[in-house]
Amino acid sequence: MGAAIAKAVVEGKDLYEVLSTPMFIVSLQACIKGLVMLSNKRHVENITDDLGQVWRTDNMNEEQKRVRQLKAKELRYAAYAYIYFPQLIAWQYMLLPLFMTLYFNVLLGDGDEMRLPLDSVYPFDPTSNLLFYGITYFYQVYCLLVVVHVYLGSDFNLITLTSHLTVEFLMLSEDLLHIKPKKVTSTGLVYNKENIIDFVKKHQKLTTIAQELDVAMNVLMFINIFFTTLNVGFFGLSALSEGIFFAASKNPWYEGNIEYKKTMSFIMLRSQKPCYITSMRYTKVTLETFTKVLSRTWSYFSLVYTMYKRSK
């Protein structure tokens, strides 16, 4: 495919008219993403194991069950939009040349050329006979499937991890709302210290997982920003980690004793530092980042389109 594009450049063809150019860019991005995922394989496995250890399966109230079901539904919708639909488009892209070849050569009998999904250069003529054509077509479809699965799978892995981490932050915020000092006498208030300690440990664990996720995936996010294809599924992480602060502020901490007030103050202070997925540990990926990238991408696209149109 790269050789075909190089050949088109040497022959002076317009790259916009070369069929394989968009697929070459996607394949290049998929290769880079695959290398990033392989280099961070052990790190991603550790993050998945840590998230599995804190994943809650019991001791949930109705609100926490509702939140989990809602997030699971959102993730299913994301799978349909980000995995199944693009795969359908990919299969259409891969099978359309075959259908066109059968239509023109078999049904119409025009003797039209045999079409392939990609413009590639081989040491033989893949359209010289049906055997070479079938083998080449199968090979190109296999390569395209690998590219599609690596391209989509690497991003959806991050989306899934971030979604599950978001669920745990939401459930932890709900836990904090139910940690309240109780009045046992007319002169004193008490609270369950074990619940506070358990909450702090869980919060520290989730924060550590979020930081490890950033370490493992910040290069992947840089690639997405570089190719201007951000995933909106990441943006909720910072806002939901900050939700711990709002849950603590709703807690009736002012009714507790001095120790309880100090404990809640430390929780508020720690939760004011939100968790982020970054791009190369430099740019924080937030909804604001997403809107800026889209705005600048549209500006660059309009400029290039205008210049290209004038040159015609």
N, C-alpha and C positions, 0 to 999 in steps of 0.2 A: 504494500500500500504506500509506504514511504517512497519506494522506488518509482511507483507510478506518478506520484506528485512531483518528484524530482524530474522525471522525464517530461511532465507537462510544463514545468518551469523552463527547462532547456529548450523545448519546442516553442516557447513563447505563448503558451495558452494562458487564459485567464483562470486564476485559482478559484474564482467564484463559480466557474463553470465546471470544475473538476468535482465529480461526484464524491470522491473519497476524502476530500479535504475536511468536512465536518467530522466524519468518522475517525479520521486520523487524529484530530484534536481530542476527541472523546477517548480514544484508545491511549493517547499519551497521558491524559489525566488519570485514566484507570490504572496504567502501569505505575505511575508515581504513587497513587493511593495504595496500590497493592504492596509496594515496597515499604511504605510507611507502616502499614498494618503488620507486615512480616517483621519489621525491625522492632515493633512494640508488642509483639505477640504475647510474650511473657507478662508484660505490664498489663495488657488488657485482660488476660486470664486472671491475674491477681485482683483486678478491679471487680470482675464478674464474681469471683469467689467471695470477696468482701461484701459486695452488695447482696449476695445470696445469704450470707450470715446474718445480716441485719434485716432481711426481708421478713415482714411480719405476716403470720398466717392465722393468728388467734389474738384474743384480748383486744378486739376492736369494737368500738361503739358504732352506732348506726351511721353517724356522719362519716366516720373513717371508711366504713364499707361502701358508702355512696361515692366518696371521693375515689376509691380504688376502682370501682366499676366504671365511673365516668372516665378516668384516665385510661383504663383498658379499652374502652370504646373509642377514645380518641386515637389510641395507638393502632387499633384495627383500621380505622379510617385512613390513618397515615400510611399503613401498609398497602391498602388498596390504591391510594393516590401515588405513592412513591415506589412501589414494587410491582404490583400487578398490572397497572395501566401502562407504565413504561415498558414492561415486558411484552405486552400486547402490541404496542407500537413497534418494538424491536422485531417481533415475529412478522409483522406486516412488512417491515423494511426488508427482512431477509427472504421472504417468500414471494414478494411481488415480482422480482425478475424471473423467477421460475414460472409463475403463472403467465407472465407476458410471453416468455419463450414458448410455452405450450400453446398459448392462444394463437400466436402468429405462425408458428411452424406446423402445429398439428391440426388445429381447427381451420385456419385460413389457408394453410399450405403455401405461404408466401416465401418460405425459405429465409426468413429473417435471421439475423445473427443470434447466437445463444448469449443470453444476458447473465451476468453474475452480480451478486450484491456489491462487490467492491472492485474498483479498478486496480488491478495488481499486475506486477511483472513477474513472469515465470520463465524458466529456461525451455519451456515447451508451450505449445499452443493449446490452452485448455478447452477451446471450442472446436478442435479438429475432429473429435469424435465424441460419442455419448459417454464412453468410459472415462476419458479425461475430464469431461464436463461434469459428470456426476461426482467424481472424486474431489475435484476442485471446489465444487459447490458445497459439498459436505464439509470440507476443510474450512471454508470461509464462514459457514454457519456456526461451526464449532468455535472458531476464534471469536466471532462476534458474541456468542453466548458467554464465553469467558469474560470478555470485556464488560458486557452488561452486568453480569453478576458481581464482578469486582467493583465496578463503578458504583452500583446501587448498594451492594452489601456493606461496603466500608462505611458509607454515610448512615445507612439505616442501623448499623450496629451502634453508632454514636447516638442516634436518635433514641434507640431503645434504652440504652444505659441512662441517658439523661432523663427520659420519661420515668423510669423506675426510681431514679434518685429523687426526682420531683415528687413522686408519690410519698416517699419516706419523709421528705421535708414537710409536706402537708399534714401527714399523720402525726408528726412530731409537734407541729404547731397546735393541732387539736389536743394532744396530750397536755400541753402546757396550759391550755385553757381550763383544764380540769384539776390542775394542781393548785389548791386553795388552802389557806390557813383555816383551821376549824376552831370555833370557840367552845372550849370545854368547861370553863368556869367563868364566873362573873368578872374575874380579874386577869385571865390569861388566855392566850391563843397558842395553838400548837399546829404543826404541819408534819406531814410524812417526809422525813429527811431522805428516806430511801428512794422515794419517787423523784426527788430533785436530783439525787446522785445518778440515778438511772437515766434521767433526761439528759443531764450534762454529758454522760458517757456516749449516749446515742448521737447527740449533736456533734460532739467531737469526732466520732466515727464517720458520720455523714460528711462533715466538712473535709476530713482527710480523704475520703473517697472522691469528693468533688475536685480536690487539688490534684490527686493522682490522675483523674480523668483528664484534667487540663494538661498535665505533663505528657500524657500518652497521645492526646489528640490535637494539641495546638498546631502541629505541622499540618495535619489534615485540614484544619480550619483555615490555615493560611492558603492551602491549595484551593479550597473552595472560594475564598475571597479573591484569589488571584484569577481564577477562571469565572468569577462573578456568578457563582451558583451557591448561595447560602441556603442553609436549611433552617426554617423558622422554628423547628422543634427544639432548638437549643435555647431560645431566648427567654423561656420561662424560668430557667434555673436561678438567675440572679434575683429576680423578683420574689421567687418562692423561698429562697434562703433568707431574704429580708423579712419574710412573713413571720419568722420566729420572733423578731423584734415586736411586731404588732400584736402577736399573741401574748407576749410577755406584758405589753402595755395594757392589754385588756384584763390581765390577771389582777385580782384585788390585793396586790402586794402591800398596799398602804394599810391593810388591816392586820398584817403580820407583825412579828417582833423585829428587833434590830437585825438579827441573823438572817431572817427570811428576806427582809428588804435588801440587805447587802447581796444575798445570793441572786435575787432577781435583777439587781443592778448589774452584776457581772454578766448575767445571761444577756441582758439588753446590750451591753457594751460589745460583747463578742459577736452578737448577731447583726450589729451595724456594719460589719465587714462582709459584704455579700460574696457568694461564690460565682465565679465566672469561668466560661470557656474562652480562652484567648487565642489569638492568631500569633504564633511564634513567640508566645509569652510577652507580647507587646500591646496589641490592640484588644480591648475587651469586646467580645461579640455580644451585642445587645440588640434590641429592636431598633435603637437609634443607628447602630452600625449598619443594620440591614437596609434602612431607608436611605442612608447616605450612599451605600454601594449601588442600590437600584437607581438613584437619581443620577449619579455620575456615569453609570453604565449607559443609561438612556441618552445622556448628553454626548458621550463618546460615539455611540451608535449613530445618533443623528448627524454628528459632524462627519463621520466616515461615509455615511450614506450620501450626504450632500456632495462631498468631494468626489465620490465615485460616480454619482449621477452627472456632475458637471463634466467629468472627464469623458463621458460617453457622448 
